[in-house]
């Protein structure tokens, strides 16, 4: 493995945690993510060839991608996300140059903290940097989303890639996924702090029912659009939905009900954060998880055990699954000064009830893309 000091640039992009607003980005809703200090870092240098050579700090594998054959690497176990990212950046009209990349991912895979978005965004930013091109972070995010959807086969919304690219230190992003308007909100939690816990159950969004859920929301929208003047499912108010819900089959009604109410919860959560009402934020986080569990059905036994255990601790005022679901991480709002006691209790309670050992991650809210010249 090449030493990082032999590379010309160090380009990083963040994983993300979503405070609230789950499974509504692809429905045109507003979400409330924040970028994390857990990052994918790409060390890169030009190599004067037509090949992108990739190695990893955590893997013995090495991959070489022919710039003129990027369509052919979808089946790679490692390197497919990088190939897809390069292909979408090129399709967007940007120049690719041959380069050597060393990838160092500190975002845990399968954690629901968007390791794939961090890889895609950092790879595109590295390709632009090594080609001597200034780039727009939002365009990077959109190309990264295309790589996830068209190359990796996960029909995702824009939230993960946008947060990874456009995050700001200490800030959450109230992102309108229909317009890409974004308001940055300081994450000031008063007497509380955020604890991120990974249930450590292996999962993959490409293999899960993620795409099925998206298809269900599209079906619901197509039916409701016949009665309502809407451009996306997130446009529907709770009052409108109560009048039209009978039009939907039961499963589609459940999915749409989650989307409609989760959109309202995001707006209320943003107001709570502006007002410093963290107790209300905690209640909304709880309601979000309950909706994911009962209406959207994307949680699962292990995340539910984590959330139930967290809520039973007196220091916790809110806990929910974050990310695409079917495994991954929970976030919990915990009284300051009690996080260590809370984590010890939570990990032991979870281990007693499942066959997995959970992990708590300690991360700050961070900037998205960063670029440094190293030599």
C-alpha positions in Angstrom: 0.0 0.0 0.0 1.3 3.4 -0.9 1.9 5.9 1.9 -0.5 8.8 1.9 2.5 11.3 1.9 3.3 10.3 -1.7 0.1 11.8 -3.0 -0.5 15.4 -4.2 -4.0 16.1 -2.8 -6.1 15.0 0.2 -9.8 15.2 -0.6 -12.5 14.2 1.9 -16.2 14.1 2.2 -18.4 13.3 5.2 -20.8 10.7 6.3 -24.0 12.1 7.6 -26.5 11.6 10.3 -30.2 12.5 9.7 -31.7 14.1 12.8 -35.2 13.7 11.4 -37.0 13.3 8.0 -36.6 9.7 7.0 -37.6 8.3 3.6 -39.0 11.7 2.4 -36.2 13.0 0.4 -37.2 11.0 -2.6 -40.8 12.2 -2.1 -39.8 15.9 -2.4 -39.8 16.6 1.3 -37.6 18.6 3.6 -35.0 16.8 5.7 -32.7 17.7 8.6 -29.3 16.0 8.2 -25.9 17.0 9.4 -22.4 16.0 8.1 -20.1 14.1 10.4 -16.4 14.1 11.1 -16.5 10.4 10.0 -15.2 10.8 6.4 -14.0 9.1 3.3 -10.6 10.5 2.4 -9.1 10.2 -1.0 -5.4 10.8 -1.5 -4.8 11.4 -5.2 -2.1 12.3 -7.7 -2.1 12.4 -11.6 -0.3 9.5 -13.2 -0.1 10.5 -16.9 -2.1 7.5 -18.1 -5.7 6.8 -19.1 -6.3 4.7 -16.0 -7.6 5.4 -12.5 -5.7 3.1 -10.1 -7.4 2.6 -6.7 -6.1 1.1 -3.5 -7.5 1.2 0.0 -6.0 1.6 3.5 -8.4 -1.1 4.8 -8.2 -3.6 2.0 -5.4 -5.5 0.2 -7.3 -5.1 -3.1 -6.2 -2.9 -6.0 -8.3 -2.0 -8.9 -7.5 -0.2 -12.2 -10.3 1.5 -14.2 -9.9 2.3 -17.9 -11.4 5.8 -18.3 -12.9 4.8 -21.6 -14.5 1.6 -20.2 -16.2 2.9 -17.0 -19.5 1.3 -17.9 -18.0 -2.1 -17.5 -17.2 -2.1 -13.7 -20.7 -2.4 -12.2 -19.9 -6.0 -11.0 -16.8 -5.1 -9.0 -16.9 -6.0 -5.3 -14.7 -3.0 -4.6 -14.3 0.0 -6.9 -17.8 0.0 -8.4 -18.9 3.1 -6.5 -15.7 4.9 -7.7 -16.3 3.8 -11.3 -19.9 4.9 -11.2 -18.9 8.3 -9.8 -16.2 8.8 -12.4 -18.7 7.9 -15.2 -21.4 10.3 -14.0 -18.9 13.1 -13.6 -17.7 12.5 -17.2 -21.2 12.3 -18.5 -21.9 15.7 -16.9 -19.2 17.2 -19.2 -16.2 17.1 -17.0 -12.7 16.0 -17.9 -11.1 12.9 -16.4 -7.4 12.3 -16.1 -5.5 9.2 -15.1 -4.6 9.1 -11.5 -3.7 7.0 -8.5 -6.1 7.1 -5.6 -5.7 5.8 -2.0 -9.1 5.6 -0.3 -9.4 5.7 3.5 -13.0 5.3 4.7 -13.7 6.0 8.4 -17.5 5.9 7.8 -18.6 2.4 9.0 -20.0 0.4 6.1 -23.7 -0.6 6.5 -24.1 1.7 9.4 -26.8 4.0 7.9 -24.3 6.9 8.0 -23.9 7.1 4.2 -20.5 5.6 3.6 -21.6 5.2 -0.1 -22.3 8.9 -0.4 -19.0 9.9 1.3 -17.2 7.6 -1.2 -19.0 8.9 -4.2 -18.7 12.6 -3.3 -15.0 12.4 -2.3 -14.1 10.5 -5.4 -15.8 13.0 -7.7 -14.2 16.0 -5.8 -10.8 14.2 -6.0 -11.2 13.6 -9.8 -12.1 17.3 -10.3 -9.2 18.4 -8.2 -6.5 16.2 -9.9 -7.8 17.5 -13.3 -7.3 21.1 -12.1 -11.0 21.9 -12.2 -12.9 24.1 -9.8 -16.2 22.3 -8.8 -19.6 23.2 -7.4 -20.5 21.1 -4.4 -24.1 20.8 -5.3 -23.2 19.6 -8.8 -20.9 17.0 -7.2 -23.8 15.9 -5.0 -26.1 15.5 -7.9 -23.6 13.4 -9.9 -22.9 11.3 -6.8 -26.6 10.6 -6.5 -26.7 9.6 -10.2 -23.9 7.1 -9.5 -25.8 5.6 -6.6 -29.0 5.3 -8.6 -27.8 4.4 -12.1 -24.7 2.5 -11.3 -25.1 1.0 -7.8 -28.9 0.4 -8.2 -30.2 2.2 -5.1 -33.0 4.5 -6.1 -32.1 7.1 -3.5 -33.0 10.7 -2.9 -30.5 13.6 -2.8 -30.2 13.9 1.0 -27.1 11.8 1.6 -25.0 13.1 -1.2 -26.0 16.7 -0.5 -25.2 16.4 3.2 -21.8 14.8 2.4 -20.9 17.5 0.0 -22.4 20.6 1.5 -22.2 20.1 5.2 -21.0 22.9 7.5 -19.3 22.5 10.9 -21.8 22.7 13.8 -24.8 23.0 11.5 -27.7 20.9 10.5 -29.2 21.4 7.0 -32.9 22.0 6.5 -32.8 20.8 2.9 -35.8 21.1 0.6 -35.2 18.0 -1.6 -37.6 19.3 -4.3 -35.9 22.7 -4.8 -32.5 22.1 -3.1 -33.0 25.2 -1.1 -31.1 24.8 2.1 -31.2 26.6 5.5 -28.3 26.0 7.9 -29.4 25.6 11.5 -27.0 25.6 14.4 -27.0 22.3 16.3 -27.3 23.7 19.8 -28.9 21.0 22.0 -28.8 22.8 25.3 -28.4 20.3 28.1 -28.4 17.4 25.7 -26.0 15.7 23.3 -26.4 13.3 20.4 -25.4 9.6 20.8 -25.0 7.5 17.6 -25.2 3.8 18.1 -24.7 1.1 15.4 -26.8 -2.1 15.8 -24.1 -3.8 13.8 -26.5 -6.0 11.9 -25.1 -6.4 8.3 -27.4 -4.9 5.7 -27.4 -3.4 2.2 -29.8 -0.9 0.8 -29.4 -2.5 -2.6 -30.5 -5.8 -1.2 -33.2 -4.5 1.1 -36.7 -3.3 0.5 -35.5 0.4 0.1 -36.3 0.4 -3.6 -39.7 -1.3 -2.9 -40.6 1.5 -0.5 -39.8 4.2 -3.0 -41.9 2.4 -5.6 -44.8 2.3 -3.1 -44.7 6.0 -2.5 -44.7 6.6 -6.3 -47.8 4.5 -6.6 -49.5 6.4 -3.8 -48.6 9.7 -5.4 -49.9 8.6 -8.8 -53.3 7.8 -7.2 -53.5 10.9 -5.0 -52.4 13.2 -7.8 -55.7 12.5 -9.6 -57.5 14.3 -6.8 -55.0 16.9 -5.5 -53.0 19.7 -7.1 -49.6 18.4 -6.0 -46.2 17.9 -7.6 -44.9 15.4 -5.1 -46.1 13.3 -2.2 -44.5 15.8 0.3 -46.9 18.5 -0.9 -49.8 16.9 0.8 -51.0 18.4 4.1 -52.3 16.2 6.9 -55.8 17.7 6.4 -55.7 16.8 2.6 -54.5 13.3 3.4 -57.2 12.7 5.9 -59.8 13.5 3.1 -58.1 11.3 0.4 -56.5 8.4 2.3 -59.5 6.2 1.5 -58.4 6.2 -2.1 -55.3 4.2 -1.3 -54.9 0.4 -0.7 -53.9 -0.3 2.9 -50.1 -0.7 2.4 -49.9 2.4 0.2 -52.0 4.4 2.7 -49.5 3.4 5.5 -46.5 4.5 3.4 -48.1 7.8 2.4 -49.2 8.5 6.0 -45.7 8.2 7.2 -44.4 10.6 4.5 -47.1 13.2 5.1 -46.6 13.2 8.9 -42.8 13.0 8.7 -42.8 16.1 6.6 -44.7 17.9 9.3 -42.4 16.6 12.0 -39.4 18.0 10.2 -40.9 21.5 10.1 -41.8 21.2 13.8 -38.3 19.9 14.6 -36.7 22.9 12.8 -38.9 25.3 14.8 -37.9 23.4 18.0 -34.2 23.7 17.3 -34.6 27.5 16.5 -36.4 28.0 19.8 -34.1 25.7 21.8 -37.0 23.4 22.7 -34.9 20.2 22.8 -37.6 18.3 24.8 -40.0 18.8 21.8 -37.3 17.7 19.4 -36.9 14.5 21.5 -40.6 13.8 21.3 -40.6 14.3 17.5 -37.6 11.9 17.2 -39.6 9.3 19.1 -42.7 9.8 16.8 -40.5 9.5 13.8 -39.2 6.1 14.8 -42.6 4.8 15.7 -43.8 5.8 12.3 -40.9 4.1 10.6 -41.6 1.0 12.6 -45.4 0.8 12.3 -46.2 2.6 9.0 -43.1 2.5 6.8 -41.9 -0.8 8.2 -38.2 -0.1 7.7 -36.8 -0.7 11.2 -36.4 -4.3 12.2 -35.8 -6.3 15.4 -32.3 -5.0 16.2 -32.9 -1.3 15.7 -36.2 -1.6 17.6 -34.3 -3.2 20.6 -31.8 -0.4 20.6 -34.5 2.3 20.5 -36.6 0.6 23.2 -33.6 0.2 25.5 -32.5 3.8 24.9 -35.9 5.2 25.8 -36.0 3.2 29.0 -32.9 5.0 30.3 -33.8 8.2 32.3 -31.2 10.3 30.6 -32.7 9.8 27.1 -35.5 12.0 25.8 -35.7 10.6 22.3 -34.3 7.8 20.1 -34.9 6.7 16.6 -33.4 4.8 13.6 -31.5 7.1 11.3 -30.8 6.2 7.6 -32.4 4.0 5.1 -33.3 1.3 7.6 -33.3 -2.5 7.9 -30.3 -2.2 10.2 -27.8 0.6 10.7 -27.7 3.3 13.4 -29.9 5.0 15.9 -29.6 8.5 17.3 -30.5 9.3 20.9 -30.8 12.6 22.7 -29.1 12.2 26.1 -28.5 14.5 29.0 -25.1 16.0 29.0 -22.7 14.3 31.4 -24.6 11.1 31.3 -23.6 9.8 27.9 -20.9 7.4 29.2 -23.4 5.8 31.6 -26.1 5.7 28.9 -23.8 4.0 26.4 -22.6 1.4 28.9 -26.2 0.6 29.8 -27.4 0.6 26.1 -24.7 -1.7 24.8 -25.2 -4.2 27.6 -29.0 -4.2 27.3 -28.7 -4.7 23.5 -26.3 -7.6 23.8 -28.6 -9.4 26.2 -31.5 -9.3 23.7 -29.7 -9.8 20.4 -26.8 -11.8 18.9 -24.9 -8.6 18.1 -22.6 -6.3 19.9 -23.6 -2.6 19.2 -21.0 0.2 18.9 -21.3 3.9 19.8 -19.6 6.3 17.5 -18.2 9.6 18.7 -18.3 12.2 15.9 -18.6 15.9 15.6 -20.8 17.8 13.1 -18.4 18.7 10.4 -17.8 20.4 7.0 -18.6 18.4 3.9 -16.0 18.4 1.2 -12.5 19.5 2.1 -9.5 19.7 -0.2 -5.8 20.0 0.9 -2.7 20.2 -1.2 -0.2 17.8 0.5 3.0 18.3 -1.6 
